[in-house]
Amino acid sequence: MVRGLQDGDRIVQGSINGSRDESVTGAKGEDPRLLRWVAGQFRPYRGKVGLVGVLILVTAGLGTANPLLVKVVFDQALFVPGGPNVGLLGLLVGLMIAITIVAGGLSVWRAYLTNTVGQQVMSDLRSRLYTQLQALSLRFFTATRTGEIQSRLANDVGGLQTAITDTASTILSSTVILISTIAAMSMLSWQMTLLSMAILPLFGWQALVAGRARRRVSAKTQVALADMSAIVEETLSVSGILLTKIFGRQAAETARYAAQNERLTALQVRQQMIKQGFSIGVVTFFSLTPALIYLVAGFAQDVSPGTLVAFTSLQFQSFTPLSQLLGTATEVSSSLALFHRVYGYLALTPDIIDSPTAVPLPTPARGAVQLDDVWFSYDGAAPMSPNGSTNGSRSVTEHRWALRGVSFDVAPGMLVALVGPSGAGKSTLSYLIPRLYEATRGAVRIDGIDVRQTTQASLAQTIGMVTQDSYLFHASIRANLAYGRFDASDADIEAAARAAQIHHRILEFDDGYDTVVGERGYRLSGGERQRIAIARVILKDPRVLILDEATSALDTVNERLVQAALAPLMAGRTTIAIAHRLSTIRAADVIYVIDAGRIAERGTHEELLASGGVYARLYEEQFGAGAVEACWDRGGDNGYPQSHAPTRTC
Ligand code: ATP
């Protein structure tokens, strides 16, 4: 069914911005595509759905039999001249009991089938949504709150449970029961049946109004739920709670949560009131109609007591499916808002996918990396042409380019350092190589193959990244390391940990390699986390290594350890390092100085210093004469600075 959505009318990834997008919240009108898609979810289970239909027909038929038998009981067995016909009465009562038991058994079977199908449809939706989210590019995740995503998976899909498990079977069973009941009523008296049904259009209209109101409130409720999930995720994650505590914002965050909670409560009360107010109205009216029937029967005079009792019990019997149908109509309306939200994510077209002609990179790859006139804008759109020409508004739009015409060639095995001021575009450039983002213009090639023409899986296999924020899963150190290579043996894992200078530290923990690192690895120090991240990449053994050598989290001891860990990692690979350490910069075959999205200079450390350009200025401004040596060399081969080295990191 997801395939069916991948037509031209899909929403391109990136057009959704948080939960406010109308196409996702269901604020727009009814969408026939949505209804078709909802129906399509049940297609794999059509056999079971068909069986449910048959069971509904049978139980509905059995349901009308008893009231009709009541007429026979009254008119032919109970109130007959000469006293009750006990033999016939016993037979009829036995039949009524048997019918009730069989109908009950069939109803249980039907409930089992509808629940199974409903839960399977929900499980399919959840899996499809998760698979879709995994396929979306980084751009989506930087623009969407994690809590919002979690809410769609949990609250929105969860909220569909009643609609998915009950709606179809309720509509079918209620319709069948209603039709058969009305047919039975008509057999008894078509005039009284007409009278009973005359008022129905009024309820239909009421159901429509209530349904629309519920849908509106339901859409708002799901947005409020998502907002609450986002607050929880943001403020109760380890980083969030740390920030809250550091800034003493617990009271403010509690108040923010309470306000959101209040809003959600009010919406939920409104939602319940619309639902219950409507059903109370329906039930009240239904309770009154039998009185009208007695009145009509009084005027008609030729109605037998048996007919009257049978008719009113059929009439009572019709109330349940009627009110269920009307209730379901409002339920479906509110569920559509949830379906809209789930469909909204499923209908996104991932902006980075494997081309149908994609070929895997050769294994092992040589590791040549080439950027050919690469322009990149986070906006996705091209606000101006690469040569800088716009419709006369260059100064307004120019700043939207994060990279402007970057070209370089890195030969296999080379060490390249990227340096430059903050915000220059260094990290952006590093994201384009493994195709986490796609160049807006120009090409990125690995071993001469455009990354758009190769598979994402082979790119991930060829390229390894150590980022500044070394993310670890809440799992054991062993499991975190094995993430680099699932089939790694314990010996492989230990060898990688030794190379990354973390093995002995791991052994100092009570549980050694089985120590659970805590949420995002917060139970470890920044340096330990980084060395584990390095060991993880050593295990992966990528041909091309991208290194964001941040040392801001590290003390001098850890920095030296990380430095030592990096050496074996870089050996024999193509390395592109966003370099902060002088040891890396000095060892680099080429240094590229990135400034405002362009390559401003290239050369070796000495060449760049001698040229007196941006690099020399950066060197002078940031570290001052002498200080930079102390700072950049700290932890390098020269060991610690002897003097009062600056405490700032590089
Ligand atoms: P630093 O050394 O401080 O990490 P950098 O050179 O790595 O900086 P980038 O992170 O590549 O710089 O950022 C380049 C530009 O792109 C900056 O102006 C930044 O604000 C912008 N930018 C970065 N990430 C995004 C994003 N996800 N969406 C929009 N703009 C972004």
Residues whose N, C-alpha, C, O or C-beta is under 5 A from the ligand:
A	BS01	ATP	T142 Y378 A402 P421 S422 G423 A424 G425 K426 S427 T428
